Each structure stands twice: as structure tokens, then as C-alpha cells.
Amino acid sequence: MNSEHRSGPSTSLRVRRRTDPDLGECVRVLAEVHERDGYPVNWPDSPDIWLTPSKLVSAWVAESNGRVVGHVGLSHSGEADAAPAVWSARTGAGAEATAVVSRLFVAPSARGLGIGALLMEQAVTTARDHGLHPVLDVVSSDTAAAALYERLGWRPLATVEQIWGPEQAVSVRCYTAPAAP
């Protein structure tokens, strides 16, 4: 699904499926985000592989005037995802009924244009089209991301601690998407 939006007199935004040739630009933008915001917390050895997890359903990029400025992925639930288990415990439905929104980032130079919201809308729509309930995890210290999710109507489920390595425990907030319209 491609969607086009106008953000101002000289800005054209488009969300489209990510293709393999986009990965280099996605890694470049991710590096800018990591340098500015510390996302991801641990820089991956192979960022292109990190952007393409094994349980990926689909991924999209946002373009502004033809240049990749954002990314989001949608995956089936995996062992490292906290939100599906929390949602499952709350609802009684299996974690396999969820889709995890992940790898969302927007270039620092392109923020304030609604790109994050457009990418989230694409991921949520696709999850629901597959009959899945969207959930996500976010590192508790990422208050800007949490603020975006809450502005978009996402509801916090719980804050849990995850073990990311022998000496790294991380607090993550689990969210569930707003009810379908």
C-alpha cells in the first residue's frame, strides 16, 4: 500500500513498502537517529539484518521529496517481545493474535511533519488487515516515542524488565493499539 500526503507547499510525503534497495538509506537514517537519540539502545552489528528480523510481516519507508526519512516494521510475535505476552495475559487471547510494531524511526531533520503518525497508521492498518492486534514495546527512557504512541491513542499495558545480555537489564513499556474504528 502506498499513500501520499502533502505536508506543506513544498513537501510531499509518501509511505510505501520498503524494498531491498532502500536498506542502505534506512541504515543511514537509523545511524542519524542513533547518534541523536540513542535508538536503538545497542547499535546492531548488522543494521540491515536488524531491520529485517526473521518474523517480519512487512516494512515501510516514508519519503519526503523522494528521500527516505522514516521507517517502520511489523512482525509476528517473537520471544524477545514483551507486549504480546502482556496483552495475551490481559485479554486471554494468544500472543499469536498480535502483530508487533517495531523499528520505527524518523530522521531528525524530518521531524514535525507527521511522518511517525503516518508510519504507525500504515503498520496498524496492515496488522488489522491480517486479523492481528497491534502491540509494541518501547524502552522506558524513550519518552518522545512514548508521547507519540499516547498521542495516537495507544494505551500502556505494563512496564516490564527485559534482560538483553549478561549485564544489561532494560525497562520497557508495553502498549496496545487503540480500538479499531
N, C-alpha and C positions, 0 to 999 in steps of 0.2 A: 504494500500500500504506500503510495506517495501522497503527500499532502503539501500544498503550497500556501504560504501565508505572507502577507505584506506587513512589515513592521514599521514602516515609515516611508517617506518619499523615495529614498534611495536604497532601501534594504529589502531584499527578497529572501525569505526563509523557506526552506523546503526540508521535509523529513522524508527519507527514503530508506529502503533496505540497504544495509551495509553489504558491500561486495569485497572480495579478497583484495583487489587493488586499493581499497580505502584503508587497509590496516596500517600502512606506513603513516598516513596523515593522522589516523586515530592515535597512534603511538606518540607522534609529535605533540598533539594536543594534550594527551594524557601526561606527558613529561612536563608541559607548562603548568598543568593543574597540580601535579605532584610538587613541583618547585614552589608554587604559590601557596597551596592549601594543605600539602601533606597527604593527598589522596592519590593513590592508595597508601595506607599507612606503611606497608612494606613494599618497596619497589620490586616488581617481579623480575626474575632472571630473564624471562622471555615475555615481554609485554604483549606481543601479538598473540601468543598462546593464552595468556591470562585473559585477553579479550574474547577468546573463543573457547570457553570451557566445554567439557565433553557433553554436558546436559543442555547445551544451548538450543533453544527453540528457534530464536531469530534475534537479529540485532539490527539497529537502525543508526543512521547518522543524520545530523542536522547540517544543512549547508546554508551559509549566508553568502549571497552573491557568488555562488559556485564553489565556495571554500568550506571544507569540513570544519565545523566549530563545536560539535557536540556528538554524543554517543549514548546509547542505552542498549542493554541486552535483556532478554527474557529467557529464563532457564527452567527446566524441571527441577524439583527439589533435590538437593544433594545432602550428604551427611554434614557438610560444613555450614549449612544454612539453619539458623535458629528459628526464624519466623514461621516456617511451615509446621514445625513441631508444636510451637506455642499456639498457633491458630488451630491446629488439629485438636489439641487438648481442650481448647476453649469451645470448639464447635462440635466435636465428636466426629467430624469428617476426617478422612485420611489425608495425610500430608501430600499424597499423590494427586489430590484435588486442587493443589496450589500451583502457581507459577511464580517464580522469584524474579522480581525486577532488580537488575544489578548493572554494575559497570556504567552508572550514569555520571557523566561529566560534561561540562561546558567550558570552552576556552575562556580564560579570564577577560580577554578583550571583547567577547561577545555576550557578556552577562547583561541582564536587564532587558533583554529583548523577548523574554518568554520562551526561550529555547528549552529550558529544563521542563517546563509545563507541557510543551508540545511533545517532547520525547516521552514523558511519562504517560501522556494521553495515548500515544501510539502503543506503548507496551501494555497498558491496561486494556485497551480495545482488543488487541490480539489475544491476550490471556482469556478474556471473556469469550471471544470468538471460538476459542478452543475448549470452552466449558470449564475453564480453570479460574480459581480465585487468586488475584494478585496479592502478594505479600512482599516484604523486603526487610532487610537488616541494614542498620547504619551504625557506624562507630559512634558511641555516645558523645564523644568530643566534637563531632561534626555537626555543630549547631546550625550552620547555614543550610545543610541538606535537610535536617530535621524540620527546620522552619518552612522550607519549600514543601515537604510532604504534608505537613499540617495545614498549610495554606490551601493545598489541593484537596483537603478533606480526609487525608489518611489518618487513621486512628492508632495511637500507640497501644500495643498489646502487653508488652513487658520489657524490662531491661534485664539482660542475662549476661553472664560472663562466659566468654569462649576462650579456649586455650589454643593459641596459634603457634605455639612452639614450646620447647622445654622451659623457656624463661619469659614467655610472653602471654599474659592473660589480658584480654581486652573486653571491655564492657560494650555491649551492642544493644541498641534499641530495636525492637521488632515492631513492625507496622503492618496493618491490614488496609487494603484499599477501601474507599467509601463504597456504600451500597450502589449497585448498578441502577442507573436512572430508569 
